[in-house]
Amino acid sequence: MIYIQENSEDPIYLQIYYQIKKDIEQGNIAPGERLPGIRTLAQTLGIGRNTVNQAYTQLAVEGYIQPKHGSGFFVLGTSSKFTERNYVPQDINTLSGEILESEKPISLYDFQYGTLPYEQFPFKLWRKYTAQIILSSQKEVVNQYPDKQGDLLLRQEIKKHLYRSRGMVCCEEQIIIGCGLQYSLNILCTLLRKENNTIAMEEPGYNGARDVFINNNYKLHVIPVSKDGLIISSIHRSDACAAYVTPSHQFPYGTVMPIFQRKELLDWANTKDAYIIEDDYDSELRYDANPVPALYSLDAEDRTIYIGTFSKSLSPSLRMNYMVLPVSLLRRYHSLFRSYNSPVSWLTQHVLAAYMRDGNYERHIRKMCLTYKRRHDVFVQEATKMFGRKVILHGRGAGVHFVLEFPGGEEQAWLIKQATKVGVKVYSMIPFWNNRNDCPRNVIFAGYSLLSEQQIREGIVLLQSAWFSALP
C-alpha cells in the first residue's frame, strides 16, 4: 500500500518512488510482478497520471522495473546481500576520427564531443570571485605549495554537492582534487599495483582511460558491452584488481547499468578483494529522469572509487576533477604520495569553492541541462524525421553525444567520407575498442554540445542528403 504524506518535504512522485523501491528491495514485490497501471494508481491515490509516470520512469531508468509495450510495468530481480545507503534522487578529451584523406576540408558542422560553447561559461561570476579572492586575506597562500589532496574549502563543497546530487556519504579527507581523469587514474595505477596487474574494462570504452592502464603496464580484461548494456558475467573469469566502469551513462553507447548488475559488480569486488573505479563523467546531464544513484552510494563494503569531473559542467580547460577514495586505501595513498602537491592552481580551486558555496554551481548545472536537453531533443526529432528507420540512435536521455547505428549496413568509413563532402564532421567508433576488429562497421559517433539547435537541424539535413541520396 502506498501512502501519500501531504506535509512531506518530498514531492509526491518521490514518495511513490521511495516506497515502491523499498518494497522491491525487501522482496515485498516479487520479480516478474506487474505494478498497477499508471491510470489505476493515479485514480487510487487521487493524483495526476504524470506524477505516477514520473515515479515509474525513475524506477525504470534505475533498473528496478521494466516497461512492456501494451502490458504495463514489471518488476526486475534485484536480490543481493548489499544494502543501499540513503539516496536522494537528482576527463574525456575531444575525440578525433580517422583521417580518410590527405587534406582536411573545412567542416561547417562539427558533431564533435568534448568542447563546450564558450558562451556557456559563467565569465562574470568567475571574474567577480577571482577579484574577491585576490583582494582578500586568502591571497596570503599564493606563494605556498598546495596540499596534495587539494584545497580544503573546495573538498568540503564537493562533499556537500555529492550528498545532494548523488546520494553519497563521504568526508573531505577521502577527496583528492586532480587535473583530469588521467591524473587520477595514474594515482590509482600506483595504489592498486600487484604482482599480476589486470584491470577489467568495458569494451567498447573510453580510450583515454585504456591508454593510462596500458602505459602503466596493466593487462586489460575486457567486459563486453552490447547495445543493451554490460555483459557483466565475464568479469568472474578475470583476476582483475579493479574494474573501470561508467555505470550511470556507459561510454560510448549511453546505457544505464541496472540495479541488479550494479549489485553483482559490488558482490564481485567484495568477493575478490577488488575495487570498482566508477567514472561518473556526465551524471549531471540527464534529461528523461533524475540522475541514477552512484555505485558508491550502494556500496556497503568500501570497494568503490568514485571519479567526478567539472569538464562537462563547467569547462574542460579548467583541468579539474576529483576522486573519492575508499577509507581502506587512504593510508596507502598518504604513504605513497606524501611528497606530492596538488597539480591544480590554488586560485582556480578557491574560485570554484566560492562559486559552489553560494549555490551558483547547482544553478549553472540546471541551466546547462535545459540548454543541452533542447539540443538533445532537436537532434532526436530531426534524426527521426530525416532518417526514419534507416538510423537507430543509442544513448538517448542523457549526455551530449549519440551513437548512430545503420541497420542497412552502411560502413562508417564511407559514412564519414560522404559527410565530409558536404561540410559535416562525424566520428569513427573504432578508437573505443581495444580490439579494433571487433568494432561494428555500421556505427558512428556524433556529439552535439558545440552546435546550436539551428546548426543541428542544418547538419542533419546535409547528412541525410550525403548518406541516403548518394545510395544507388
C-alpha positions as CSV (number, residue, x, y, z in Angstrom):
1,M,0.0,0.0,0.0
2,I,1.4,3.4,-0.9
3,Y,0.8,6.3,1.5
4,I,1.0,10.0,0.4
5,Q,2.0,12.4,3.1
6,E,0.7,15.9,2.2
7,N,3.1,17.7,4.6
8,S,6.2,15.9,3.4
9,E,9.1,17.8,2.0
10,D,9.5,15.2,-0.7
11,P,7.3,15.7,-3.8
12,I,4.6,13.1,-4.3
13,Y,6.4,11.3,-7.2
14,L,9.4,10.8,-5.0
15,Q,7.2,9.4,-2.2
16,I,5.9,6.8,-4.7
17,Y,9.4,6.1,-6.0
18,Y,10.8,5.5,-2.5
19,Q,8.0,3.2,-1.3
20,I,8.0,1.0,-4.4
21,K,11.8,0.8,-4.5
22,K,11.8,-0.2,-0.8
23,D,9.2,-2.9,-1.4
24,I,11.2,-4.3,-4.3
25,E,14.4,-4.3,-2.3
26,Q,12.8,-6.0,0.6
27,G,11.2,-8.6,-1.6
28,N,7.6,-7.5,-0.8
29,I,7.1,-7.2,-4.5
30,A,8.4,-10.3,-6.3
31,P,10.4,-10.2,-9.6
32,G,8.0,-10.5,-12.6
33,E,5.1,-9.0,-10.7
34,R,3.1,-6.4,-12.6
35,L,2.7,-3.0,-11.0
36,P,-0.6,-1.2,-11.0
37,G,-1.2,0.7,-14.2
38,I,-0.5,4.4,-14.3
39,R,-4.1,5.4,-14.6
40,T,-5.2,2.9,-11.9
41,L,-2.7,4.0,-9.4
42,A,-3.3,7.7,-10.1
43,Q,-7.1,7.2,-9.5
44,T,-6.4,5.2,-6.3
45,L,-4.2,7.9,-4.9
46,G,-6.2,10.8,-6.2
47,I,-3.2,12.3,-8.1
48,G,-2.3,13.1,-11.6
49,R,-1.1,10.5,-14.1
50,N,2.0,12.5,-14.8
51,T,3.1,12.1,-11.2
52,V,2.8,8.3,-11.3
53,N,4.5,8.3,-14.7
54,Q,7.5,10.3,-13.3
55,A,7.9,7.8,-10.4
56,Y,7.7,4.8,-12.8
57,T,10.2,6.4,-15.2
58,Q,12.8,6.8,-12.5
59,L,12.4,3.2,-11.3
60,A,12.7,2.0,-14.9
61,V,15.8,4.1,-15.6
62,E,17.5,2.6,-12.4
63,G,16.6,-1.0,-13.5
64,Y,14.0,-1.8,-10.8
65,I,11.1,-2.2,-13.2
66,Q,10.8,-2.8,-17.0
67,P,8.1,-1.4,-19.2
68,K,6.5,-3.8,-21.7
69,H,4.6,-2.2,-24.5
70,G,0.9,-2.7,-24.1
71,S,1.3,-4.7,-20.9
72,G,2.5,-2.3,-18.2
73,F,5.5,-2.2,-15.8
74,F,7.0,-5.4,-14.4
75,V,9.5,-5.8,-11.5
76,L,13.0,-7.0,-12.3
77,G,15.1,-9.1,-9.9
78,T,17.5,-7.2,-7.6
79,S,18.5,-9.8,-5.0
80,S,21.8,-9.1,-3.2
81,K,23.3,-9.0,0.2
82,F,24.3,-5.4,-0.3
83,T,22.1,-2.7,1.1
84,E,21.9,0.9,-0.1
85,R,23.0,4.0,1.6
86,N,20.4,6.7,1.8
87,Y,20.0,8.2,-1.6
88,V,18.4,11.4,-2.7
89,P,17.5,11.2,-6.5
90,Q,18.6,14.1,-8.6
91,D,38.1,13.5,-18.5
92,I,37.5,12.9,-21.8
93,N,39.3,14.8,-24.4
94,T,37.9,15.9,-27.8
95,L,37.7,12.8,-30.0
96,S,39.0,12.7,-33.5
97,G,38.0,10.3,-36.2
98,E,40.4,8.6,-38.5
99,I,41.7,10.8,-41.3
100,L,40.4,9.3,-44.5
101,E,42.0,11.8,-47.0
102,S,45.3,13.6,-47.1
103,E,43.7,17.0,-46.9
104,K,41.3,18.2,-44.2
105,P,38.3,20.0,-45.7
106,I,36.6,22.8,-43.8
107,S,33.8,21.4,-41.6
108,L,30.8,23.7,-41.3
109,Y,29.0,21.4,-38.9
110,D,31.3,19.6,-36.5
111,F,29.4,16.9,-34.4
112,Q,32.4,16.6,-32.1
113,Y,32.4,15.6,-28.4
114,G,34.1,17.3,-25.5
115,T,34.4,21.0,-26.3
116,L,31.7,23.3,-24.8
117,P,30.4,26.6,-26.3
118,Y,32.4,29.4,-24.7
119,E,29.3,31.5,-24.1
120,Q,28.1,28.9,-21.6
121,F,30.9,29.6,-19.2
122,P,30.0,32.0,-16.3
123,F,32.6,34.7,-17.1
124,K,31.0,37.5,-15.0
125,L,30.8,35.5,-11.8
126,W,34.2,33.9,-12.3
127,R,35.7,37.4,-12.7
128,K,33.9,38.5,-9.6
129,Y,35.1,35.7,-7.4
130,T,38.6,35.9,-8.8
131,A,38.8,39.6,-7.8
132,Q,37.4,39.0,-4.4
133,I,39.9,36.3,-3.5
134,I,42.9,38.2,-4.9
135,L,41.9,41.1,-2.7
136,S,41.1,39.1,0.4
137,S,43.3,37.7,3.2
138,Q,43.2,34.3,1.3
139,K,45.8,35.7,-1.1
140,E,48.5,35.1,1.5
141,V,48.8,31.4,0.4
142,V,49.6,32.4,-3.2
143,N,53.2,31.5,-2.7
144,Q,52.7,28.3,-0.7
145,Y,52.7,24.8,-2.0
146,P,49.1,23.5,-2.1
147,D,48.0,20.4,-0.2
148,K,48.4,17.2,-2.2
149,Q,44.7,16.5,-1.9
150,G,43.6,20.0,-3.0
151,D,42.1,22.9,-1.3
152,L,40.1,22.0,1.9
153,L,37.3,24.5,1.2
154,L,36.8,23.0,-2.3
155,R,36.8,19.5,-1.0
156,Q,34.2,20.5,1.6
157,E,31.9,21.9,-1.1
158,I,32.4,18.8,-3.3
159,K,31.4,16.6,-0.3
160,K,28.1,18.6,0.1
161,H,27.4,18.5,-3.6
162,L,27.9,14.8,-3.8
163,Y,25.5,14.2,-1.0
164,R,22.8,16.4,-2.5
165,S,23.2,15.3,-6.1
166,R,24.5,11.7,-6.0
167,G,23.3,10.4,-2.6
168,M,27.0,9.9,-1.5
169,V,28.1,10.0,2.1
170,C,31.8,10.7,2.3
171,C,34.2,13.1,4.1
172,E,36.6,15.7,2.7
173,E,39.6,13.5,3.8
174,Q,38.6,11.0,1.1
175,I,38.5,13.6,-1.7
176,I,41.5,14.2,-3.9
177,I,41.4,17.1,-6.4
178,G,43.1,16.3,-9.7
179,C,43.9,17.8,-13.1
180,G,41.8,15.4,-15.1
181,L,40.7,11.8,-15.2
182,Q,44.1,10.5,-16.4
183,Y,45.9,12.1,-13.5
184,S,43.5,10.3,-11.1
185,L,43.9,7.0,-12.9
186,N,47.7,7.3,-12.8
187,I,47.4,7.6,-9.0
188,L,45.2,4.6,-8.9
189,C,47.5,2.5,-11.0
190,T,50.1,3.0,-8.3
191,L,47.7,2.4,-5.4
192,L,46.3,-0.8,-6.9
193,R,49.5,-2.3,-8.2
194,K,50.0,-6.0,-7.5
195,E,52.2,-8.7,-8.9
196,N,49.7,-9.6,-11.6
197,N,48.3,-6.3,-12.7
198,T,45.0,-6.6,-14.5
199,I,42.2,-4.1,-15.0
200,A,38.7,-5.1,-16.1
201,M,37.3,-2.5,-18.6
202,E,34.2,-2.0,-20.7
203,E,34.6,-3.0,-24.4
204,P,33.9,-0.6,-26.1
205,G,35.1,2.0,-23.5
206,Y,36.9,5.3,-23.1
207,N,40.2,5.1,-24.9
208,G,41.8,7.8,-22.8
209,A,41.4,5.6,-19.7
210,R,42.6,2.5,-21.6
211,D,45.8,4.3,-22.6
212,V,46.6,5.1,-18.9
213,F,46.3,1.5,-17.9
214,I,48.4,0.3,-20.8
215,N,51.1,2.9,-20.1
216,N,51.2,1.7,-16.5
217,N,51.8,-1.9,-17.7
218,Y,48.4,-3.2,-16.7
219,K,46.8,-6.1,-18.6
220,L,43.2,-5.5,-19.8
221,H,40.4,-7.9,-19.3
222,V,37.5,-6.6,-21.5
223,I,33.9,-6.7,-20.3
224,P,31.8,-6.8,-23.5
225,V,29.2,-4.1,-23.9
226,S,26.3,-4.6,-26.2
227,K,23.8,-2.0,-27.3
228,D,21.6,-3.2,-24.4
229,G,24.3,-2.9,-21.7
230,L,27.2,-4.6,-20.0
231,I,27.7,-8.3,-20.2
232,I,29.0,-8.5,-16.6
233,S,29.2,-12.3,-16.2
234,S,32.6,-12.2,-18.0
235,I,34.3,-10.4,-15.1
236,H,34.0,-13.5,-12.9
237,R,36.6,-15.2,-15.2
238,S,39.2,-12.5,-14.5
239,D,41.8,-12.0,-11.8
240,A,41.5,-8.2,-12.1
241,C,42.4,-6.0,-9.1
242,A,39.8,-3.4,-10.2
243,A,37.1,-2.8,-12.8
244,Y,36.8,0.6,-14.6
245,V,33.1,1.2,-15.5
246,T,30.8,4.1,-16.5
247,P,27.5,2.8,-14.9
248,S,25.4,5.9,-15.0
249,H,25.9,6.6,-18.7
250,Q,28.0,3.9,-20.4
251,F,30.6,5.4,-22.7
252,P,30.0,5.4,-25.6
253,Y,26.7,3.5,-26.0
254,G,24.9,5.5,-23.3
255,T,23.1,2.7,-21.5
256,V,22.4,2.8,-17.7
257,M,23.6,-0.1,-15.7
258,P,20.5,-1.6,-14.0
259,I,20.4,-2.2,-10.3
260,F,21.0,-5.9,-10.4
261,Q,24.2,-5.5,-12.4
262,R,25.4,-2.9,-10.0
263,K,25.0,-5.2,-7.1
264,E,26.5,-8.1,-8.9
265,L,29.6,-5.9,-9.6
266,L,29.8,-4.9,-5.9
267,D,29.5,-8.5,-4.9
268,W,32.4,-9.4,-7.3
269,A,34.6,-6.7,-5.8
270,N,34.0,-7.8,-2.3
271,T,34.5,-11.5,-3.0
272,K,37.7,-10.9,-5.0
273,D,39.1,-8.2,-2.7
274,A,39.0,-5.9,-5.7
275,Y,37.9,-2.3,-6.4
276,I,35.4,-0.7,-8.7
277,I,36.5,2.6,-10.4
278,E,33.3,4.5,-11.1
279,D,33.8,7.1,-13.8
280,D,30.8,9.4,-13.4
281,Y,31.8,11.7,-16.2
282,D,28.5,13.4,-17.1
283,S,26.0,12.3,-14.5
284,E,24.6,15.9,-14.2
285,L,23.4,15.8,-17.8
286,R,20.2,13.7,-17.6
287,Y,17.0,14.7,-19.4
288,D,14.5,11.9,-19.1
289,A,14.6,11.3,-15.3
290,N,16.6,12.2,-12.3
291,P,20.3,11.1,-12.2
292,V,20.5,7.4,-11.1
293,P,22.3,6.5,-7.8
294,A,26.0,6.4,-7.9
295,L,27.5,2.9,-7.4
296,Y,29.3,4.5,-4.4
297,S,26.0,5.1,-2.7
298,L,25.1,1.5,-3.0
299,D,28.4,0.2,-1.7
300,A,28.3,-1.0,1.9
301,E,31.7,-2.7,1.8
302,D,34.0,0.3,0.9
303,R,35.0,-1.1,-2.5
304,T,34.2,1.8,-4.8
305,I,36.5,4.6,-6.1
306,Y,34.4,7.4,-7.4
307,I,35.7,9.9,-10.0
308,G,33.8,13.0,-11.0
309,T,34.7,16.0,-13.2
310,F,33.9,19.6,-13.9
311,S,34.8,19.2,-17.6
312,K,31.3,18.5,-18.8
313,S,29.5,21.0,-16.5
314,L,31.9,24.0,-16.4
315,S,34.9,23.7,-18.8
316,P,37.4,21.0,-19.8
317,S,40.2,23.6,-19.9
318,L,39.9,24.2,-16.2
319,R,41.6,20.8,-15.9
320,M,39.9,19.9,-12.7
321,N,38.3,16.7,-11.5
322,Y,38.0,14.9,-8.1
323,M,38.3,11.4,-6.8
324,V,36.7,9.9,-3.7
325,L,38.9,7.1,-2.3
326,P,37.6,4.3,-0.1
327,V,38.8,4.6,3.5
328,S,40.7,1.3,3.1
329,L,43.0,3.0,0.6
330,L,43.7,6.2,2.4
331,R,46.7,5.0,4.5
332,R,48.4,3.6,1.4
333,Y,47.7,6.9,-0.5
334,H,49.3,9.0,2.2
335,S,52.3,6.7,2.3
336,L,53.0,6.6,-1.4
337,F,52.1,10.3,-2.2
338,R,53.3,12.1,0.9
339,S,55.7,14.4,-1.0
340,Y,53.2,15.3,-3.8
341,N,51.5,18.6,-4.3
342,S,48.1,19.4,-5.9
343,P,48.5,19.9,-9.7
344,V,45.7,22.4,-9.8
345,S,46.1,26.2,-9.3
346,W,45.4,27.5,-5.8
347,L,43.4,30.4,-7.3
348,T,41.2,28.2,-9.5
349,Q,40.4,25.9,-6.6
350,H,39.4,28.8,-4.4
351,V,37.3,30.5,-7.0
352,L,35.4,27.3,-7.7
353,A,34.9,26.7,-3.9
354,A,33.3,30.2,-3.6
355,Y,31.2,29.6,-6.7
356,M,29.9,26.4,-5.3
357,R,29.4,27.7,-1.8
358,D,27.0,30.4,-3.0
359,G,24.8,27.9,-4.9
360,N,25.9,29.1,-8.3
361,Y,27.3,25.7,-9.5
362,E,23.9,24.0,-9.0
363,R,22.1,26.8,-10.8
364,H,24.7,26.6,-13.6
365,I,24.1,22.8,-13.9
366,R,20.3,23.3,-14.1
367,K,20.9,25.9,-16.9
368,M,23.2,23.6,-18.8
369,C,20.7,20.8,-18.5
370,L,18.0,22.9,-20.1
371,T,20.3,24.0,-22.9
372,Y,21.5,20.5,-23.7
373,K,18.1,19.0,-23.4
374,R,16.8,21.3,-26.1
375,R,19.7,20.3,-28.4
376,H,19.2,16.7,-27.5
377,D,15.5,16.9,-28.4
378,V,16.2,18.7,-31.6
379,F,18.7,16.1,-32.6
380,V,16.3,13.2,-31.9
381,Q,13.4,15.0,-33.7
382,E,15.4,15.9,-36.8
383,A,17.1,12.5,-37.0
384,T,13.8,10.7,-36.7
385,K,12.2,13.0,-39.4
386,M,15.1,12.9,-41.8
387,F,16.5,9.3,-41.3
388,G,13.4,7.4,-40.3
389,R,14.2,3.7,-39.7
390,K,17.5,4.0,-41.6
391,V,19.3,5.1,-38.4
392,I,19.0,3.9,-34.8
393,L,20.1,6.3,-32.1
394,H,21.7,4.9,-29.0
395,G,22.2,7.0,-25.8
396,R,19.0,9.0,-25.6
397,G,18.1,10.8,-22.5
398,A,21.5,11.9,-21.2
399,G,24.9,13.3,-22.0
400,V,26.0,15.2,-25.1
401,H,26.5,12.5,-27.7
402,F,24.8,9.7,-29.7
403,V,25.9,6.5,-31.3
404,L,24.3,6.1,-34.7
405,E,23.7,2.6,-36.0
406,F,22.8,1.9,-39.6
407,P,20.7,-1.3,-40.0
408,G,21.2,-1.2,-43.7
409,G,24.8,-1.9,-43.3
410,E,26.4,1.3,-44.4
411,E,30.0,1.3,-43.2
412,Q,31.5,4.1,-41.1
413,A,34.4,4.9,-43.4
414,W,32.0,5.6,-46.2
415,L,29.6,7.5,-43.9
416,I,32.4,9.7,-42.6
417,K,33.7,10.4,-46.1
418,Q,30.3,11.3,-47.5
419,A,29.6,13.6,-44.6
420,T,32.9,15.3,-45.1
421,K,32.0,16.1,-48.7
422,V,29.0,18.3,-47.6
423,G,31.0,20.0,-44.8
424,V,29.8,17.8,-41.9
425,K,32.1,16.0,-39.5
426,V,31.1,12.9,-37.7
427,Y,33.4,10.4,-36.0
428,S,34.6,6.8,-36.0
429,M,33.8,4.4,-33.2
430,I,36.9,2.3,-33.8
431,P,39.1,4.1,-31.2
432,F,36.8,2.9,-28.4
433,W,37.6,-0.8,-29.0
434,N,40.7,-2.4,-27.5
435,N,40.4,-5.0,-30.3
436,R,39.6,-2.7,-33.2
437,N,38.5,-5.6,-35.4
438,D,35.5,-6.2,-33.1
439,C,34.1,-2.8,-33.7
440,P,30.9,-3.0,-35.8
441,R,31.4,-1.2,-39.1
442,N,27.9,0.2,-39.3
443,V,28.1,2.6,-36.3
444,I,29.4,6.2,-36.0
445,F,29.8,8.7,-33.1
446,A,28.3,12.2,-33.0
447,G,28.3,14.8,-30.3
448,Y,26.2,18.0,-30.2
449,S,27.4,20.2,-27.4
450,L,29.2,22.7,-29.7
451,L,26.3,23.2,-32.2
452,S,23.3,25.4,-31.8
453,E,19.8,24.0,-32.3
454,Q,19.6,25.5,-35.8
455,Q,23.1,24.1,-36.7
456,I,22.0,20.7,-35.6
457,R,18.9,20.9,-37.9
458,E,21.0,22.1,-40.8
459,G,23.7,19.5,-40.2
460,I,21.3,16.6,-40.1
461,V,19.6,17.7,-43.4
462,L,23.1,17.7,-45.0
463,L,23.8,14.2,-43.6
464,Q,20.6,12.9,-45.0
465,S,21.5,14.1,-48.5
466,A,25.1,12.9,-48.2
467,W,24.1,9.4,-47.0
468,F,20.8,8.4,-48.4
469,S,20.7,10.5,-51.6
470,A,24.1,9.0,-52.6
471,L,22.9,5.4,-52.3
472,P,22.1,3.6,-55.5
